[in-house]
Amino acid sequence: MDLNFTAEELEFRAMVRQWVADNLPKDLSHKVHNALRLTRDDMQRWAKILGKKGWLGWAWPQQFGGPGWNAIQRHLFEEECALAGAPRVAPFGPVMVAPVIMAFGSPEQQRRFLPGIASGEVWWSQGYSEPGSGSDLASLKTRADRKGDYYIVNGQKTWTTLGQYGEWIFCLVRTSHEGKPQTGISFLLIDMKSPGITVRPIITLDGEHEVNEVFFDNVEVPVDQLVGEENKGWTYAKYLLSHERTNIADVNRAKRELERLKRIAKAEGVYDDVRFRDQIALLEVDIVALEMMVLRVLSAEKTGKQSLDVAGLLKIRGSEIQQRYTELMMWAAGPYSLPFIKEAMEAGWQGDHVGAAHCAPLAGTYFNYRKTTIYGGSNEVQRNIVAQTVLG
């Protein structure tokens, strides 16, 4: 196993780096590097820039309009975007539902839905978790009853990230109560403008409206928006979750935020504290170890070998690292990290009167990242899965 990049891969990296430098708006990179609030327009603007280049579906095969990059090229693209301060692409369309449509959708569904995802024009949301059905996703209760050419959907989804922006939502719904819980689940694509859909905000600890509850009250969904076969949705969900958990690891963002942590520590005068630098060093070692794990998976994929099923392990380590760097930033800033009320920030409070502009978003980010070890399958459940599938 060779974890060094080839000359061709390094040339590819340089090409991507130059393109991102030429096309990433400076105001967006400034916001990302300083953890300032990104609006829907901010995220959509970068998505459309990538879509125009044909790179929003950077992991897509050429058959479906993607660049056809291999695993290493995809990794290098993600790394260069993250280090440059590009907004993170909302994964629900290009990273999550698109591969499911490619693998299991009908040709008509592929023609209908993939172009809007690839261009960045259509915003997708994910309808998986329900009250009482998060990590135990197979216990979901939202049901879809077949009535002629339609499914009638009733139920509730929760923790729907950025669902207030959603134009379409992919949902797991129960279409049968026979057999095991997993065997009665189907995968539906639903227009969020359909009558009977209500989106209600959940305001989180950081004061943000990032997640939502979504209610379905006798929502009519055409049968041709069922992906694959009825009652086979659990198979498609597992396929999608492997993409989500690898995406959650986000080692490239961790590398960028490590540099931000060092900047904050230097600005606050604690970088020269040996004990604090020890903590930074321990974090950096773990980020490098996570990167090596990712590169092992990519090396196996590149050579056609079967890699270990480590999606859960990547999720565990990646999410814990995200929590650690947000906590260390809080430690570095001390009391100056406390003001996180969004109204104060929008009114212009950035700590300039004490020279601490970098501190304003820290508490909000810290609170927000408490969720990372829960969503996408809680880390406790993931450890059980890793113990069974990897350790045997």
N, C-alpha and C positions, 0 to 999 in steps of 0.2 A: 504494500500500500504506500503510494507516494503522495504526500500531502502538499508538495511544492507545486506551484503553478508553472505551466509550460510557457514558453516564449509567446506562443499564440494567445494563450489566456491573458498574459500580461498586456499584450497589444490590444486585446478586446477590452480589458479594464481601462486602458488609457483612452480608447475611443469613447466609451460610456462616460468616463469622467469629464472629457471635454464637452460632450453633448449636454450633459447635465449642467455644467458651468455656463454654457451658452444659453440655456433655455429655462433654467429655474429662476423664477422671479425673485429678486433680492428681498422684497418685503416678506415673502413666504419663508425664505430661509432664515431671516431674522427672527420671525415668530417661532419657528421650530427650534432654533438654537437656544432661545431664551424661554421656551415653554410657555409662550403666550397663547391666548385663545385663538383657535382656528375656526372660522365661520364655515358654513356650508359652501359659500362661494369660494373660499380659499381652497378647500379640499377639491371641489369640483373643477376649479381652474387648473390645478396641477393634473388632475385625472384627464381632462380634455387635451392638455398639452401632450401627455403620454399617448392618449388615444390617437391623436393626429399623426404621431410618429409611428403608430402601430405597436407601441410598447406597453400599453395598459394591461394587455393580456400577455405579459412577458414570459409566462410559463406555458403559453398555449402552443400547440403544434401548428405548423404552417397550414395544415389542412383546414383549420378553423380561423385563419387570419392572424395567427401569432407569428413571432419571429423564428420559432423552431429552435430556440437555444437549448443547449444541453444543461445538465444540472449545475455544472461549475459556472457557466456563463450566467445563469439565473442568479446564482449566489453573488457573483461579482456585481451584477446590475443592482441588486438589492443593497449591497454594501455601499456602493458609490452613491446611490440616492440617499441613504441614511446619513452617511458622513457629510454630504453636501448640505444637509438640512432640508431635504425635500419632505413635504407632508406625507405621512403614511397613507398609502392608498387604502380606502375603506375596502376590506377584503370580501365583503359579502357577495358582490357580483363577480369580479374577475378571478378571485382565488377560491371561492367556496361553491357557489351555485353553478358557475360556468363549467367546471370540470364534471359535475354531475350531469348537466345537460349534454355535454359532449359524450360522456360514457354511456348514459342510459336514456337520454331523450330521443324523441323521434326526429327524423330529418326536418319535418315542419317546425318543430320546437326549436331546433338549432338555427334554422333560417330566421325564425321570428325573434328570438331573444338574444342570441349571441352578438349581433351587430351593435345593439344599443349598449351592451355591457362593454364591448371592446372600445367604443368611442368615448365612454364616460358620460354619455347623455342620460342614462337611466340609473337611478339610485335604487339599489336592492337592500332589503332588510332580511334578517334571519328570525324565523318563528319556531324556536325549539323549546326553550324552557317554559315551564308553567308553574304556578303556585303549587309547591309540593312535588314537582317533577323537574328537577334540575340535573343533579348527578345521576339520579335514577330516571333517566329520560324515557325508558320503556313504560313507565307508569302514566304517561301523558293521557289526558282525558278529552282534549279538544276533538270533537267528532265530525266526520263528514258522511252524511247519508246520501246515497245515490237516489236521485229523483229524475228519471229520464236522462236528458243530456246534461244534467247539472249535478254537482254535489252541493248539499246544503250544509254549511259549516257553522258550528256553534261551539263556543268555548273562549278560552283566554290564554294569551301568551304574556310572559313577563320578562323583564330585563332585556327588552328589545333595543339593542344599541343603535342610537341615531334613527330610531323608527319614525321620529317626527319628520324626517326628510324622505322617508321611503316612498317610492312610487310603485314598487312591486315587493312582495315578500314571499320567500319560500318557506313552507310550513310542513311540519310533521303532524299528521292528523290520524285519528283512529277510525278505521273503516270496518273493523271486525273485532268482536270480543271472543272469538273462538281460539282455542289453543293457547300457546305462550303469548305473553303481552307483546313480544317483539314481532310476532307473525301477523298482527292485525293493524300495522301502521302503514300509511301511504304518504307519498311526497307530492304536495300540491304547490303550484305556482299561482299566486293570487294577486290580482290588481288591487292596490290599497285604496283606490278611488271607488271601489265597489260599495254600494249601499249596505249598511249594517256593520261597517268597520269603524271602530272608535279607538283613537290613540290618546292615552292619558299619560302625562309626564310623571316620572319619578325623579324628584330632586335629591341628589346624592349629598354626602357629607361635605364635599367641596363646593357646594352651592350650584353645581352645574346641572343642566338638563341634558344628560347624555343617554339615559335609558328610559324605557317606557313600558307601560302595560298596553296591550293591544287586545281589544274585545271583538269577537265575531258573533253577530246576532242574525241568524238566518241568512248568511252571506251566500249568494249563488256563485258557484265557480264552475265554468264549463268543463266537461269531462276531458276535453282535449288539453287541459292544463295539468293533468295528472302525468307525472314523469314515470316512465317505465310501467311496471305492472302494479295493479292494486294489491295491497297488503305486502308489498316487497320494499316498502320505504325504509325499513330498518337497515337493509343492506346498503342502500344509497346514503343513509345517514352516517354509517360507519366509514364509508368511503370519504365523505365530506369531512368528518371529524379528524381524520388523519391529516388532512390539509390544514385544518384550523389549529390543531395542537402544535404542528411544526411551525406554523406562522406565529403562534403566541410566543414561542421561544425567542424570536426576534433578536438574535445575537448582534446584528448590525446596529440596531438602535442602542443596545447596551454599550457597544463600543463608543458611540457618539456621546452618550450620556456620561460615560466614564470621563471623557475629556471635559465635559461641562462641570462635573463634580470637582475636578482638579482646578478649573478656573475659579469656581466659587470658593474653594478652600484657600486658594492664593489671595483672592480679594478680601477674604475675611481674616487673613493672617494666621490660619491654623495649619497651612500646608507644611510649615516647618516643625510642627509638633510631631515628634517621632511616633507617639502612640496613634495619632490620627492617621499618619501616613501608613502605619501598619495596616489599618483597616482598609485604606485605599488599595494597598498592595494585595491584600487577601481577596478583595473584590476583583482586581485585575486578573489574578491567577485563575479565579473561577470563570471569568469571562473567556479567557484563553482556553480553558478546559472545555467550556461549552462550544466554543468555535471549533476545537479539534473534534468534538463529537459530531458536529454538523458536517465537517469536512470528511469524516469517516463515512458518513451516510452518503455524501455526494460522490466520494471515491468509489464506493461499492456500486452506486447507480451508474456511474460513468463506465465502469468496467463490465457491467452486466451481471455482477455478483449479487446474491441475495443479501441485503443488509438486515441487521437486526430490527425488529419492530420497536423502535425507540421513540416513537412520536410522543408517548406519554412521558418518557424520561426527559425529553427535550422540553416539554411543557413544564414539568416540575422545576427543573433547574433554571429555565429561562424566567419563569414567573417569580421565583424566589430572588433571583438576581435583580429584577426590576424593583422589587420592594426594598432591597438593600441599598441600592444607589439613591433612591428617593429619601430613605431614612438618613443616610450619611450626609446628603445635602442639607437636611434639616439640622443635623448636629453641627455642621459647619457654620450655618447662618445664625443659630441660636435664636434669641428673641426676635430678630429681624425677619424671620420666616413666618411669623404669626399672622400678619395681615393678609388674608386671602379672600375677603369678601369681594365678590365680583363687582358690585356697584362702586366700591372704593377704587378698584383697579381701573374700571371704565372711566371714572372721574379724573384719572391721571395720577393716582398715587402709585408711584413706582419706587418709593424710598429714596428719591433723589436728594432730599434734604439731609440724609445721613450717608449718601454715597452707596446705597444698597439696592440699586434698581434690580439687580439679579435675584433678590430675595422674595419679591412680591408673589410669584407663583408657587413657591416651594411647598407651603402647607397644603394648598389645594391639590397639587400633584401627589403629595404623600398620601392624603386621604383617598384620592382616586385609585391609587395603585394597591390599596388594601384588597381590592377585589380580584387581583390577577391570579391568586392561588385558588380561587373558587370557580370562575367562569371557564368554559371549555372543558368541564369535567374537573371536579375539585381534586386537589393534589393528594388528599387521603385516598380517594378512589383510584387515582392514577397509580399510586404506589402499590395497591393491591393488584392492578392489572399488570404492572411491570414485574411484580414478583411471580405472577402466574405464567406470563408469556415469554419473558426474557430469562428469568432465573430458573424457571421450571419447577 
